[in-house]
Amino acid sequence: MIVDELYEKVRQRSPLCVGLDLRTGYIPTEFQNFSIEDGLFETAKMIVDATIQNAACYKVQIACYEALGLEGLRAYAKILKYLRDNDEIVIADIKRGDIASTAEEYAKGHFSGDFEADMATLNPYMGVDAISPYFPYFKDKNKGAFVLVKTSNPSSDDFEEIEDKNGKPLYISVLEAIKNWGEDFLGNSGYSAIGAVVGVNHLKQIIHIREVADGRVFLLVPGFGAQGAKAEDIAQLIGQEQGGVVNVSRGIIAAHVGKEGSAKDIIKAKADAMAKELTDAIGKL
Amino acid sequence: MIVDELYEKVRQRSPLCVGLDLRTGYIPTEFQNFSIEDGLFETAKMIVDATIQNAACYKVQIACYEALGLEGLRAYAKILKYLRDNDEIVIADIKRGDIASTAEEYAKGHFSGDFEADMATLNPYMGVDAISPYFPYFKDKNKGAFVLVKTSNPSSDDFEEIEDKNGKPLYISVLEAIKNWGEDFLGNSGYSAIGAVVGVNHLKQIIHIREVADGRVFLLVPGFGAQGAKAEDIAQLIGQEQGGVVNVSRGIIAAHVGKEGSAKDIIKAKADAMAKELTDAIGKL
């Protein structure tokens, strides 16, 4: 199970997930004469090289590449291939969600072919139909998913926190469903192939989420760094057993922008510091 | 406002939206020697030619093209360009939803460049942050959106129908939000640039949705044909004023599969019949 491989990588390296949400403005001087496709690809390779000692996995935000049309998606395909060829775990941050016959197409598109990744983020709004077409890939092709539960953006309370008649917020209903769906895909680590995207907000929510996830649902935690989540709160969320990975995008991959000196050295120093900050916070639990 | 143009097209032609969710299995014999890219593009052109008298607009399901990797997306880009060059209204069925900085990238990707469409479908799970980055394009570039409200798939009740403390289902909370967001983007038709995706389920839901939408929220109704929604129910939903478009994908674009004779003639006959069925049902209201 891919979740077991990810669990091991966290133990070998750190819970850091590096988000390759590359913008053209992040391409360092040495690659600025390249085509956009090659500039993005070379920048990604440099970042991987600088962070590989700390990164349990890499999350690639497809939107940044879709924004650049076909050329952007050629770079996206190359970056995914490079990571997989080097045995790094790749999470395609696609947040797709659609009816079953359409979700089958997305599953094919992101778990095989040009855009093949190891795991993908998914949107649960439409219910289990939007998620189950990925299930056959979990066992047959060693794939996994992270489903949106509680996101880290300011308006995540618009709908995710609406409480039902019994006071249960929507995101907890989604998390419970994820836990049930995952029963058929449990790895040796105890975690299932269906994880959850959980932003850090209030301590009360962290405790509730940990209770429901219950050592079964592996977490993908966004928001560390640029979005303002603190290492102490994240440590509470993933716990001493480190049942999750913590994504940092801009905080690492744009650390060199506007600064003198080697982009790779600056990025490496930042990844080292953020991984240490997380590991220290977990050590203090 | 694009919604006014769409409103006019419905009056000139019919409320039919033809869904170009092309699979390679739908490519007719005459294009089967072509590359996948050209086969899909020629098939799309043939379908547009066969349906243009009836189709108010075309919805292109990007998942079918993403499934085929870079080649599929080259076909997707060509199909969108062909439709826009011929002044047909194109809805990119992308159902994207992400934090604001990412949604900005998606908005750029689907409202400009290789994948430029006139309107896009969006997922509201993460709240207004996932939708508002598209707003600047509504006024400046004559774009619009359809946000998922109540979908047509079997598991749409998993989360969309969860009722809050006052008995209000989630999808109605989303629809109310859409109506509010749309206040700043009202067209001459009375409808706003932010429409809603609404599947037809039970009569009680149809009445509730019409009450809330209140002549402001233009509807995109999936499920007619292959997914089983009836023309009579759809007529109730969009009403005599025809405040919506009705998508048919497989029911039209795969009508020729496994049949003898001209694919174009078969598809044209099917589009004629389905447009008439809708128009007749609306006439009987």
Interface residues (C-beta under 8 A of the other chain):
Chain A: D21 Q61 A63 C64 E66 A67 L68 G69 L70 G72 L73 R74 A77 K95 R96 G97 D98 I99 A100 T102 A103 E105 Y106 K108 G109 H110 G113 D114 F115 N123 P124 Y125 M126 G127 V128 D129 A130 L148 T151 S152 N153 P154 S155 S156 D157 D158 F159 E160 I162 E163 D164 K165 G167 L170 S173 V174 A177 P222
Chain B: D21 Q61 A63 C64 E66 A67 L68 G69 L70 G72 L73 R74 A77 K95 R96 G97 D98 I99 A100 T102 A103 E105 Y106 K108 G109 H110 G113 D114 F115 N123 P124 Y125 M126 G127 V128 D129 A130 L148 T151 S152 N153 P154 S155 S156 D157 D158 F159 E160 I162 E163 D164 K165 G167 L170 S173 V174 A177 P222
